[in-house]
């Protein structure tokens, strides 16, 4: 269960952005519930990818147990940015 949520911030000064930008990420939740690793799944606009990674790295989860032992968990994340 997510215990800390950080919303990615729409990056400023991006002139070539579409009305909607989607960034897909693969991430690993460490045994302590923090985000251990985040990888961008191409294609992704660099500014939006950086903003998505920064937000996701701030997430925290309860630890996941497998046979009563903490274990890492892989997850896929899709972050959608919309112009407002």
C-alpha positions in Angstrom: 0.0 0.0 0.0 1.3 3.4 -0.9 1.9 5.5 2.3 3.4 8.6 0.6 2.4 10.0 -2.7 4.2 12.7 -4.6 2.6 14.1 -7.7 4.9 14.8 -10.6 5.1 18.5 -11.5 4.5 19.6 -15.1 7.8 20.9 -16.4 8.0 24.6 -17.4 9.5 26.0 -20.5 8.7 23.0 -22.7 7.8 24.5 -26.1 7.4 21.3 -28.0 5.1 19.5 -25.6 1.9 17.9 -26.9 -1.5 18.6 -25.2 -0.9 15.3 -23.4 2.4 13.6 -22.6 2.6 10.1 -21.2 5.7 8.7 -19.6 5.9 5.0 -18.8 8.3 3.8 -16.1 9.5 0.5 -14.7 10.4 0.8 -11.0 11.5 -1.4 -8.1 10.1 -1.0 -4.6 12.9 -1.8 -2.1 12.4 -4.0 0.9 12.0 -0.9 3.1 9.2 0.5 0.9 11.2 3.2 -0.9 11.7 3.4 -4.7 15.1 1.7 -5.5 15.3 1.9 -9.2 13.4 3.8 -11.9 13.8 3.3 -15.7 12.0 5.1 -18.5 10.4 3.1 -21.2 11.0 4.8 -24.5 9.8 6.9 -26.2 9.5 9.7 -23.7 10.1 13.5 -23.9 13.2 14.1 -21.7 11.7 16.9 -19.6 8.6 14.9 -18.8 10.6 11.8 -18.1 12.7 13.6 -15.6 9.6 15.1 -13.9 8.0 11.7 -13.7 11.1 10.1 -12.2 11.4 12.8 -9.6 7.8 12.4 -8.5 7.9 8.6 -8.4 11.1 8.5 -6.4 9.2 10.4 -3.7 6.7 7.5 -3.3 6.8 5.2 -0.3 5.1 1.9 0.3 4.5 -0.5 3.2 6.9 -3.3 3.0 5.9 -6.3 1.0 6.3 -9.7 2.7 6.8 -13.0 1.0 6.8 -16.0 3.4 7.1 -13.4 6.2 10.3 -11.9 4.7 10.5 -8.4 3.1 10.9 -8.6 -0.7 11.5 -6.2 -3.5 8.6 -5.6 -5.9 8.7 -4.6 -9.6 6.0 -2.2 -10.8 5.0 -0.4 -14.0 4.0 3.2 -13.7 2.2 5.4 -16.3 2.3 9.2 -15.7 0.1 11.4 -17.8 0.8 15.2 -18.0 -1.8 17.5 -19.4 -1.6 21.2 -20.3 -4.0 23.2 -18.3 
